[in-house]
Amino acid sequence: MKYSNAGGHCTLGSGEVCRILGISRDTLYAYVSRGLVRTAADPNDARRSLYDRRDIDTLMARQSRGRSRRSVAESTIHWGEPVLRSNITRIADGQFSYRGQNAVTLAQTQTLEDIAKLLARVSCKPLDKTTAIEPARNPRPYNRIITMMTDQVTSPESGDGRPRAGKIMRLTAMSAAGVNRETDAPIHQSLANAWSTDPRAADLIRRALVLCADHELNASAYAARVAASAGASLPAALLAGLATLSGNLHGGITAQCRDWMDDIDRIKASGNSVPIGTNTPPGFGHPLYPEGDPRTKALVQASGISEFWKQRIAQIHQTTGQHPSLDFALAHLERCLKMPVGSGLGIFAVGRTVGWIAHIFEQRETGRLIRPRAVVDDQVTA
């Protein structure tokens, strides 16, 4: 967490902190992301961060007390220290980067195909025009994607490397768009053609896809890596990621946020006052971004938002202390571009497929099985 260094407490460089605590820089960055260590820019070099010596003292005290096996296991699984080394995405200081490049900056000009090359070394070229998939029968993009991926799991197709990954990316986009024939259009343009008549749609969808591409070891990326570590095929590991994304504590929040925003607008249209409430609504708050999700800021700034919703966001922050998350941004895009219901989650799934592929190949390279141990409660009551 960045803050003003007026008090003079941020005096330690990253190398000194790592030496004192006996940790890697990756672990230090994770501590910063979780709000355990505060940072400030070095007044002599804005590119360099200095770390709060009081927070380092607190961590040293915790180390000296020791940690039980159970507490280590619990903290590792629940927003804990990194349990896997990954060079794909780094989250620190309220920002995130893809292989060292600021993701928000990349989203200003890059396509999802560009990010696939950067993160996964996958070329995602249009397929042969004869390529076809079963006609879409489900109205929701996510459901069409998961049906296609299930077919890929049982497909006799040979090859399980990057060429197949590029093909699966295109099939994922086709499924989300609800088309059964390939086109030469970039992925974002294909989705825009299928979902919206708004002239801004292609560019905004492009930005959203790039910002959704990866987000470190989130639940779906971890699920995909676990499957890959066990030797599952590429589409099977991707199916694990897709299934996890659907959860109501992950990508499923996007649909909840859309419903909540629709409800708010219906109340407003009826002429009744819209209650604020004290609970955090769906689509607000992210543990890694206490000062606000940079993905949301970028998408809302690019798309614009009404004065009513600006005020609403400010009121929610004042009441709950929470900022809107990526789920809010995707629900907002779905509404402002008048896209079909479920398109926000569709963008999430299409974009995140790139990150899952990158994690799957990175995990394969380790040759290791991910197999945590369970800790049984000392006392079990009947």
N, C-alpha and C positions, 0 to 999 in steps of 0.2 A: 504494500500500500504506500503510494507516494504521498508525502506531506511536506509542509514547510519545515526547513531546517533551522528556523529562527532560534530554537532552544539549544542548538549546538549538540544535540545528542547523536546525530548521524555522523559518525567519525570513522567507521571501520570499512575498509575495502573488502570486496568479495573474497580475495585470496586469504586475507587475515581471518575473516569469519569462518571460512572452510577449515583453516588450520586449527582454530580454537575449538570448533565443534567436532572436528574430525568427520566432515561430511563432504559430499561432492557439490559442485555448483548446481547440478540439477536439483538436488534436495534443497539447497538454499533457495532456488527460484520457486520451488513448491511451497516452502515456508512463506515466502513473500506473497504468493498467490492466495494462500489461505489466510492471510492477515496476521500471521504469527510474527513476522518481522517487518517493521516499517522501514521505508527507504526515502532518500531525498537525493536530488541531483547534486553531484559534486560541483561546488561553485567555481572550481577551476577547470572543469571539463564536463559539459552538459551530457556527454555521451556515457559518462561513468556514474554508477550509483554508489552511494554510501549507505551503510546500514546502522540501525539504531542499536547502540551498545547496551541499552537497558533490555531490549528484547533478546539480545544474545546472552546476557546474564541470566535471564529467565530460562532460556533453553538449556544453558549449562547447569542450572540448578535442577532442572527436570532430569537431565542425564545423570547427575550425581545421585539422585534418589533411585534411579533404576526404573525399569518398566517391566511389568509382568508379561509373560508370554501372551496372556489373553489380551491385555491392553494393547500390545503391539499389533496383534492380529486384528483387533477391532478397529484401531485407528488406520491401519493399512487399507482395509476394505471400505471404510466410511470416510470419504474425503481425506484420506491419509497420505502419508509419504508415498512417492512413486514406488510401485512394486515391479515395474518393468522399465527398462531403459529404452527410450525411443528418440529418434532424431527427426521426427516428422513435424511436430508442432510444439511450440513453446508458448506458455502463457505466463506472463510476468508483467508487473507494473501497470496493470489495467489494459494491456494490449496482448495480441497473440500474433505469432509469426509462423509462416510456412517455410521450413528449412532456412531460417534466418531472414526471411523477407516479410515485412509487415503485411499481414493479410488484408487489412483495410485498404492499404495503398494498392495492393495487387487488384483488388476488386474494382478499382476505378477504371481499369483498362483491360484486364485479362478475361479470358473465357474459361469455362470449366475444363475444356480440352487442354488449355495451357497449364492449368493447375494439375491435371492428371499427369502430365509430363514431369512437372516439378516434384510432386509428392510421390508418385508411384512409378515413374519412368514408363508410363503406359501411353501409347499412341492411340487416340480415339478418333479414327477416321471414319467417314460415312461408309456403311456396308454396301455390298453389291445391291443394286436396285431390285434384284429378285428376292432379297431377304424379306421374309414375312413372318409374322406371328399370328396367333389365333386372334380373331376379331374381339375387340374389347366388349365384354358383357356387363362389367361392373361400373357403376358411375363414379366411383372413387379412385383417384390415381394410385393411392397406396395399395389398394386391394388388387388393382391390375398388375402392379409391380410384383407383389408377392406371389401372385399366380404364375407370372412369367418365370420368376426365380425358382419356384418349385418345379416347374417343367425343366428348367436347366439342370437342377440337381439330378433328375432321373434321366436326363438326355444321354444317349450313347456317344455324344461328341467327344473326340479325342483332344488331348491338349488341355493343360491346366495352368498355363503361364500367362505372360503379359499379352500375347495376341488375343487369347480368349477373354482376358479382362477387358480389353478395348471393345471387343464385340458385345460383351455383357453390358458395358456402359451405354452403348447405343441402344441395345434392346430395352434397357431400363428407361431411357428417355422416350422411346417409342411407346412403351407400356403406359408411362405416366401421361403422355399426350393423348393416348387413346387411338392411335393410328396403327394399322397393321402392315404398312409398307414403309420402307426406308426412304429418306430424302437426302439431298446434299446439304441441307441447312445445318448450321451449328445447333447444338442442343438447346440453347436458350431461345433461339428463333423458332425451333420446332414447337417448344412448349408455348411460346407466345402466340404462334399461329393457331394453336388448338384451343387456347384458353381465353384469349382476350382480344378485343378490337381497339384497345387503348394504344395509341402510338408510343407510349412510354414503356409498354410491357416488356419488349425484348431486352432493353437495357436494364430495367429494374430486375428482371428475372436473372439476367446474366450476373449482376452484382450479388444477388441473393445466393445463387448457386455457388459462387466462389467463396462467400462467407460461410456457407454451410459445409464446405468440403471436408473439414476436419476440425476437431477441437480436443486434441490430446487424448488421454485415456478415459474418455467418457464411457458410460455403461455399454453402449452398442459396439464401440470400437473394442472394448475389452472382451465382449462376448464373441466378436469375430475372431479375435486373437486366440481365445481359448479353443475355439473350434479348429482354427488353423494349426494350433500347436498339437492337436490330437491327430492331425493328418487328414482332416476333412478336405473335400474338394473345394475349389474356389467358390462355386455357386452355393455350396452347402454352408461355408463360412459366412458368405454374404447373407444368406437366409437367416443365420443366427443374429447378425447385426440388424437386419430388417425387423425380425420378430421383437427384438429388444427395443428398437426405436418406437414401436407402436405403443409402448407402455405409457400409462397416464402420468408417470413421473419423468418421462423423457419426451419424445416427439409428440406424444398424445396430448401434451399440454397445448399444442397449437390449436387443435380443434376446440378444446375447452375455452381458450381465449377468444376464438372466433364467436362461439356461442355467447360468451359473456358480453362481448362488444355489441353483438346484435341485440341482446336483451337491453343494454343501456340505451341504444338508439331507439328501440321501440318505446321505452318509458319516456324518453325525451320527446318523441314524436306525438305521444298522447297528451302532452302538455303538463304531465306530472313532474314534480321535482325528482331528480335522480339522487338517491341516497349515496353517501360516501362509504359508510361502514368502517369498521376497524380491522377487518381481516384482509390479508393480502390476496388480491384477485389472481386468477390464473394468468401466467404470462408476465409476472413481475418477480424480481429477485433472482440473483445468481451468486452462489457463494464465492466464486472466483473473481467477481467484479463488484465489489462493494461500492464503487463510485460510478457504476453504470456499464452495461454491456456495449462494447465498441461496435459490435455487429448491428445492434439495434440503432445506435446513433447514426451509423453510416446509411442504413436503409431508410430510416425515417427522414433524414436530411435530404437524401436523393429523391424520395417520393413526395415529400411534403405531407403535412398533417393539419387537420382543421384546428381552429382556435379552441373549439370545445374540447377536443381530445388533448391539446396541449395543457389546458387548464386541469383537465381530469387527471393527467399524469402527474402534474405538480401537486394536486390535492392528495393523491395516493401516496406520493413520496413523503409529503408532510405528515401524513397520518401513520404510515407504516415504515418509512425509512427505506423503501424499496424502489428500485428503478425498473423500467420495462426490460424484459429479456428478449432473446432472439425469437421466442414463440410469439410475443406481441408483434414484432416486426413482420413475421410471416403472415400472421392473421390480418394485420393491417394491409399488407400487399394484396392478399386475397380479396379483401373488401374494396380497396380503392381502385384496383384494376378490374373489378367485377368478374373475377375468375370463378370457376366452379367450386362449390364447397369441397374442401379437402385438397385444394391445390397447394396450400401452404405446406402441408405435410408432404405433398408430392415433391415440391421443391427441396424440402429437407432431405427426403430419401434419395432423390437423384443426385444432389450435391454430395451427400455424405457417403455415397457409394465409392467415390474417389478415395476418401480417407480410409474407408474399410479395406479397400484393395491395397493401399499403401501399408496399412498395419498387417494385413495378412502376409504379404511378401516379406516385410521386415521380421515378422515372427517366424516365418519359415526359415529365414537365414540363421536364426539362433539354434535351430535344431532341438529346442527344448520343449518339454511338455509343461504346461501351466497346471500345477496341481497343488492348490493350497491345502493346508491341514485344518481340521475342525477342532475347536476347543469346547469340551463338554463342561457344562455347569458343575461346580463342586457339589451343589445340593440340588436334588431333583425331588419335588414334592409330588405325591400321587394325586 
